[in-house]
Amino acid sequence: MMDCQQLKQKIKQICEENMSQFEEIGEYIFLHPENGYEEFESSKYLEDVLEQEGFQVRRGYKGLPTSFKATWGKGKTKIAFLPEYDALPGYGPNKDQMAHACGHNWISASCLGAAICLKKILSEKDATLVVIGTPAEETYGGKCVLVKEGAFDEIDYVFQMHLGTKNLLRPQTQAMDSIEFEFFGKPSHAALAPEEGINALDAVLLMFNGVNARRAHCPKSTSIAGIITKGGSACNIVPDHTACQFYIRDKNREAVDQLNKMMIEIAKGACKMTGARMEYRFFENSFDELCNDEKLVRIMENNLRDLGINQFDEKEELGGSSDIGNVSKVAKTMYFEMATGKEIFAHEEEFLDLVHGENAKKTLHDAIVAMAWSALDVIEDGKLKNKKG
């Protein structure tokens, strides 16, 4: 029997022998960009690849048409890889095309590559490998839905990588909520009988003034960004129905929950000042902050160093949210950002050149091997614990 180091070298060899297949996965997704929850071609392609590799595939997983769960093995340790495959709008010469400017095609290829390499060196009793297709990361947060529906309840470890400007073992994301406030007043002719009306637009404006007044006294980690989505129908009619939306972010879920209470109190104050009535709702999924498992961080760091990746940035400034944070609250998670070698940020048009083709070969290879090696480490650790028990 091979020991762990021999198995790792076998994984690396298998990855190198199959790189053309893994590159093809990334290229196919790159050439077929689709919006969140509309990734029908991409999800079907990934499902078909996994079926051909011997995984049992459940399509339309947990009620999401473009999600899937692919499973192989019957071992006690359950390890999941999470491909993403939704693209972003606003690219091309006329800024009207979808494109993978966040590199989700690369994420799909690296996650499938790691799962396939592991399968080729394990027996069915060693572990259970799971590939969970996670749609709409850029928009609705498909992982939030999957977490609520229990998709990760029996998963022990989760691995995913993302391309970026730095090698980040402990990337930080913010918890986030999305709140819409609607204000209801009373219409009246703005010139002939303004005294008969209740101005719902005044309530929205006071809401924004209240937020701005409180913003200066919030922690530096707080971010509140809002827009008015409905301001009235005509200048000579007192607005009787207005609406505004806010993205509220902070360092963790507890801090965001406190901000929610503050926002609701501000809205109530706007109602008291104007006589308007208010309703509110959370119009998108709630995102939690990312909590990487420290044991997995150390395992991943050792494996990356063995691959020749030695430079790491410990911290990243807070800014931005991802649904991987919700997963990290229910399963031990290792989410790593791998440097492209260029100071070009995700979502920029130039980033498209770094997520596929020649420029992505090395990062794709290293991501596949590092995730597969790290997954093997926890599998072997589990075997050792079971033997001792």
WOVEN-V863558 format. One record per residue. N is the residue number from 1. RES is the residue in one letter. SS is DSSP state (H for helix, E for strand, C for the rest). PHI is phi as a letter, one per 20 degrees, with the letter a starting at -180 (none if undefined). BURIAL is # if it has 24 or more other C-alpha atoms within 12 Angstrom, else .. Layout:
BEGIN
[[N;RES;SS;PHI;BURIAL] [N;RES;SS;PHI;BURIAL]]
END
This chain:
BEGIN
[[1;M;C;none;.] [2;M;C;f;.] [3;D;C;e;.] [4;C;H;f;#] [5;Q;H;f;.] [6;Q;H;f;.] [7;L;H;f;#] [8;K;H;f;#] [9;Q;H;f;#] [10;K;H;f;#] [11;I;H;g;#] [12;K;H;f;#] [13;Q;H;f;.] [14;I;H;f;#] [15;C;H;g;#] [16;E;H;f;#] [17;E;H;f;.] [18;N;C;d;#] [19;M;H;g;#] [20;S;H;f;.] [21;Q;H;f;#] [22;F;H;f;#] [23;E;H;f;#] [24;E;H;f;#] [25;I;H;g;#] [26;G;H;f;#] [27;E;H;f;#] [28;Y;H;f;#] [29;I;H;f;#] [30;F;H;f;#] [31;L;H;e;#] [32;H;C;c;#] [33;P;C;f;#] [34;E;C;c;#] [35;N;C;f;#] [36;G;C;g;#] [37;Y;C;m;#] [38;E;C;c;#] [39;E;C;e;#] [40;F;H;f;#] [41;E;H;f;#] [42;S;H;f;#] [43;S;H;f;#] [44;K;H;f;#] [45;Y;H;f;#] [46;L;H;f;#] [47;E;H;f;#] [48;D;H;f;.] [49;V;H;f;#] [50;L;H;f;#] [51;E;H;f;.] [52;Q;H;f;.] [53;E;C;e;.] [54;G;C;n;.] [55;F;C;e;#] [56;Q;E;e;#] [57;V;E;d;#] [58;R;E;d;#] [59;R;E;e;#] [60;G;C;m;#] [61;Y;H;f;#] [62;K;H;l;#] [63;G;H;n;.] [64;L;C;e;#] [65;P;C;g;#] [66;T;C;d;#] [67;S;C;d;#] [68;F;E;b;#] [69;K;E;c;#] [70;A;E;d;#] [71;T;E;c;#] [72;W;E;b;#] [73;G;C;n;#] [74;K;C;c;.] [75;G;C;f;#] [76;K;C;f;#] [77;T;C;f;#] [78;K;E;d;#] [79;I;E;d;#] [80;A;E;d;#] [81;F;E;d;#] [82;L;C;d;#] [83;P;C;f;#] [84;E;C;d;#] [85;Y;C;b;#] [86;D;C;e;#] [87;A;C;d;#] [88;L;E;d;#] [89;P;E;e;#] [90;G;E;n;.] [91;Y;E;c;.] [92;G;C;n;.] [93;P;C;g;.] [94;N;C;d;.] [95;K;C;l;.] [96;D;C;c;.] [97;Q;E;d;.] [98;M;E;f;#] [99;A;E;b;#] [100;H;C;e;#] [101;A;C;e;#] [102;C;C;d;#] [103;G;C;m;#] [104;H;H;f;#] [105;N;H;f;#] [106;W;H;f;#] [107;I;H;f;#] [108;S;H;g;#] [109;A;H;f;#] [110;S;H;f;#] [111;C;H;f;#] [112;L;H;f;#] [113;G;H;f;#] [114;A;H;f;#] [115;A;H;f;#] [116;I;H;f;#] [117;C;H;f;#] [118;L;H;f;#] [119;K;H;g;#] [120;K;H;f;#] [121;I;H;d;#] [122;L;C;d;#] [123;S;C;e;.] [124;E;C;f;.] [125;K;C;e;.] [126;D;C;f;#] [127;A;C;a;#] [128;T;E;d;#] [129;L;E;e;#] [130;V;E;c;#] [131;V;E;d;#] [132;I;E;d;#] [133;G;E;f;#] [134;T;C;d;#] [135;P;C;f;#] [136;A;C;l;#] [137;E;C;f;#] [138;E;C;f;#] [139;T;C;c;#] [140;Y;C;e;#] [141;G;C;m;#] [142;G;H;g;#] [143;K;H;f;#] [144;C;H;g;#] [145;V;H;f;#] [146;L;H;f;#] [147;V;H;f;#] [148;K;H;f;.] [149;E;C;e;.] [150;G;C;n;.] [151;A;C;f;#] [152;F;C;d;#] [153;D;C;f;.] [154;E;C;d;.] [155;I;C;e;#] [156;D;C;e;#] [157;Y;E;c;#] [158;V;E;c;#] [159;F;E;c;#] [160;Q;E;b;#] [161;M;E;c;#] [162;H;E;c;#] [163;L;E;e;#] [164;G;E;b;#] [165;T;C;e;#] [166;K;C;c;#] [167;N;C;e;#] [168;L;E;d;#] [169;L;C;e;#] [170;R;C;c;#] [171;P;C;f;#] [172;Q;C;d;#] [173;T;C;c;#] [174;Q;C;e;#] [175;A;E;f;#] [176;M;E;b;#] [177;D;E;c;#] [178;S;E;c;#] [179;I;E;d;#] [180;E;E;d;#] [181;F;E;d;#] [182;E;E;d;#] [183;F;E;d;#] [184;F;E;c;#] [185;G;C;d;#] [186;K;E;b;#] [187;P;C;f;#] [188;S;C;a;.] [189;H;E;f;.] [190;A;C;f;.] [191;A;C;d;.] [192;L;C;e;.] [193;A;C;b;.] [194;P;H;f;.] [195;E;H;f;.] [196;E;H;e;.] [197;G;C;e;#] [198;I;E;c;#] [199;N;C;e;#] [200;A;H;f;#] [201;L;H;f;#] [202;D;H;g;#] [203;A;H;f;#] [204;V;H;f;#] [205;L;H;f;#] [206;L;H;f;#] [207;M;H;g;#] [208;F;H;f;#] [209;N;H;f;.] [210;G;H;f;#] [211;V;H;f;#] [212;N;H;f;.] [213;A;H;f;.] [214;R;H;e;.] [215;R;H;g;.] [216;A;C;f;.] [217;H;C;d;.] [218;C;C;e;.] [219;P;C;f;.] [220;K;C;f;.] [221;S;C;f;#] [222;T;C;e;#] [223;S;E;c;#] [224;I;E;c;#] [225;A;E;c;.] [226;G;E;b;#] [227;I;E;c;.] [228;I;E;e;#] [229;T;E;e;.] [230;K;E;b;.] [231;G;C;d;#] [232;G;C;p;#] [233;S;C;d;.] [234;A;C;b;.] [235;C;C;f;.] [236;N;C;e;.] [237;I;E;c;#] [238;V;C;f;#] [239;P;C;f;#] [240;D;C;d;#] [241;H;E;b;#] [242;T;E;c;#] [243;A;E;b;#] [244;C;E;b;#] [245;Q;E;c;#] [246;F;E;c;#] [247;Y;E;d;#] [248;I;E;d;#] [249;R;E;c;#] [250;D;E;b;#] [251;K;C;f;#] [252;N;C;b;#] [253;R;H;f;#] [254;E;H;f;.] [255;A;H;f;#] [256;V;H;f;#] [257;D;H;g;#] [258;Q;H;f;.] [259;L;H;f;#] [260;N;H;g;#] [261;K;H;f;.] [262;M;H;f;#] [263;M;H;f;#] [264;I;H;f;#] [265;E;H;f;.] [266;I;H;f;#] [267;A;H;f;#] [268;K;H;f;#] [269;G;H;f;#] [270;A;H;f;#] [271;C;H;f;#] [272;K;H;f;.] [273;M;H;f;.] [274;T;H;d;#] [275;G;C;n;#] [276;A;C;f;#] [277;R;E;d;#] [278;M;E;c;#] [279;E;E;c;.] [280;Y;E;c;#] [281;R;E;b;.] [282;F;E;e;.] [283;F;C;e;.] [284;E;C;c;#] [285;N;C;f;#] [286;S;C;e;#] [287;F;E;d;#] [288;D;C;e;#] [289;E;C;f;#] [290;L;C;f;#] [291;C;C;c;#] [292;N;C;f;#] [293;D;C;f;#] [294;E;H;f;.] [295;K;H;f;.] [296;L;H;f;#] [297;V;H;g;#] [298;R;H;f;.] [299;I;H;f;#] [300;M;H;f;#] [301;E;H;f;#] [302;N;H;f;.] [303;N;H;f;#] [304;L;H;f;#] [305;R;H;f;.] [306;D;H;f;.] [307;L;C;e;#] [308;G;C;n;.] [309;I;C;e;#] [310;N;C;d;.] [311;Q;C;d;.] [312;F;C;c;#] [313;D;E;d;.] [314;E;C;f;.] [315;K;C;c;.] [316;E;C;c;.] [317;E;C;g;.] [318;L;C;f;#] [319;G;C;r;#] [320;G;C;o;#] [321;S;C;c;#] [322;S;C;b;#] [323;D;C;f;#] [324;I;H;f;#] [325;G;H;f;#] [326;N;H;f;#] [327;V;H;f;#] [328;S;H;f;#] [329;K;C;e;#] [330;V;C;c;#] [331;A;C;b;#] [332;K;E;f;#] [333;T;E;c;#] [334;M;E;c;#] [335;Y;E;d;#] [336;F;E;c;#] [337;E;E;d;#] [338;M;E;d;#] [339;A;E;f;#] [340;T;C;e;#] [341;G;C;n;.] [342;K;C;c;.] [343;E;C;e;.] [344;I;C;c;.] [345;F;C;e;#] [346;A;C;g;#] [347;H;C;n;#] [348;E;C;f;#] [349;E;H;g;#] [350;E;H;f;.] [351;F;H;f;#] [352;L;H;g;#] [353;D;H;f;#] [354;L;H;d;#] [355;V;C;d;#] [356;H;C;b;#] [357;G;H;m;#] [358;E;H;g;.] [359;N;H;f;.] [360;A;H;d;#] [361;K;H;f;#] [362;K;H;f;#] [363;T;H;f;#] [364;L;H;f;#] [365;H;H;g;#] [366;D;H;f;#] [367;A;H;f;#] [368;I;H;f;#] [369;V;H;f;#] [370;A;H;f;#] [371;M;H;f;#] [372;A;H;f;#] [373;W;H;f;#] [374;S;H;f;#] [375;A;H;f;#] [376;L;H;f;#] [377;D;H;g;#] [378;V;H;f;#] [379;I;H;f;#] [380;E;H;f;#] [381;D;H;f;.] [382;G;H;f;.] [383;K;H;f;.] [384;L;H;f;.] [385;K;H;f;.] [386;N;H;f;.] [387;K;H;f;.] [388;K;H;f;.] [389;G;C;f;.]]
END
